[in-house]
Amino acid sequence: MRFGVAAGSVSRFAEPAPAFLVMMDIEINKLNKIVSDKDKEIADLLVLIDTLQTNLRSAVSQVDPDKAKSITEVQSFKWCLNWRKE
């Protein structure tokens, strides 16, 4: 039995099955490409986040210690520096 059709039987669905499988393969390849592109984008964004966190730490280290404390106590600053991919 091939494509759900018993040998020797006649079905109007017997011939379109290969075309359907080809279409499904094309769609799977498209989806795999989308997933691959998204994985690359995520990796790039993680590098960007790491770089920005490093630059933020460097910038604060150059500020007067009294002013630095007012910056580092801001919740968004803490969130930015403490964020990590789970």
Secondary structure, 3 states (H helix, E strand, C coil): CECCECCCCCCCCCCHHHHHHHHHHHHHHHHHHHHHHHHHHHHHHHHHHHHHHHHHHHHHHCCCHHHHHHHHCCHHHHHHHHCCCC
